Amino acid sequence: MKIVTWNCNGALRKKVIEIDSLDADVLVIQECENPAESTKSYRSWAGKYLWVGTSKNKGIGAFPKNGNTVEKLDWQGDLKYQG
């Protein structure tokens, strides 16, 4: 599985052709706009995505591609390093 993460610095809707060229299975994109509040073509590209943010213009999106899925976990707790 190929996972790509990228800080797109906003306006992901204008950069989807470039990111699609990487042929990732899951894209995790920082500083992207909320597809639900953007253009129809961007919403279509986003598919069944997850997006979290406090501003409609900059959040974190997880975009599954190639038939993959993502789901939000109802997880609470602390991460502790044990090394």
Secondary structure, DSSP 8 states (H G I E B T S, - for coil): --EEEEE--S-GGGTHHHHHTT--SEEEEEEE--GGGS-HHHHHHH-S-EEEEEETTEEEEEEE-TT---------S------
